[in-house]
Amino acid sequence: KGTKYGMKIRDGVYLPNGVKNLSNSKCFKLRDDDIFISSFPKSGTTWTNELVWLIIHNLDFESSQKNLDKKFIWLDPGVSTKIIDDADSPRLFINHLPLQFLPLEIKSENIKKIYVLRNPKDMLVSTFHFYRKLVRDEFTGELEDLVDIFEEGKTWYGPWWSHVDSFVTLPNTFLVIYENLIKKPNETIKSLGEFLGKNLNESEIEFLIESTSFKKMKEAEKTFKDDSRHSKIFKSDLIFFRKGEIGDWKNYFDEVMSKRIEAVVEKNLKFKVNFIYDN
Ligand code: A3P
């Protein structure tokens, strides 16, 4: 159906072609203060990563703008053991990898996990725009084709429902719901801080909201431009900050597509949550 986008299947999971060497992502020694942020792509990962980094680094906004490469350990493309071992504590691991590609120990109570979840309709619209900007694995189909792919569980890192179910049930996991970050940022950031062992006061929370606002983060994305890897993967400089709203799906889905998503989610997702679809 005009879909040329690339992916390969490994252990029943659909992975982007760019995901290469996963042996290190699974086999390394964890430290008790490691933090893992996991998500299905286009769910609000970049925003959450930034919030978590700032919270654990005492809101050091200036350093956050300088340390772009060193802030996180991005597990998906395959990462060297040296980078993993040499990183300062607390290490912040970010990834979209399904649970079976991560170290077994992450399932234990003493490792902190954060999972980012967004309503699947907005997540899909965001995915649609994202796939279209890929260089090598460009998606040339219509949104309806992507709905087919989603139903088959074949969007990158899919099936989505297995991804969500496997993470939200792990012990010591904080669930960041994208819509909550938008609708009740103070409360959500306060709880995220508590989970990370910080008692954030109101002015700190306001600072975090302000410094991770869509506008500010979009502005900062321009610095990615100089990264040569970025241009090999994406057709445009501005990729990760598109609209940043709840309910953009209404501009794209007709009634039939909308009902199809609801039905497939209802059928397959074990985790029962009332997704927020409206702004
Ligand atoms: P849209 O494409 O709907 O705009 P991820 O980081 O997981 O790839 O998710 C990207 C989505 O999160 C994009 O959604 C992006 O605009 C949105 N996003 C990123 N930063 C944001 C922020 N600070 N505030 C609100 N939305 C944000």
Residues whose N, C-alpha, C, O or C-beta is under 5 A from the ligand:
A	BS01	A3P	F40 P41 K42 S43 G44 T45 T46 W47 D122 S126 T212 S213 F214 M217 F240 F241 R242 K243 G244 E245
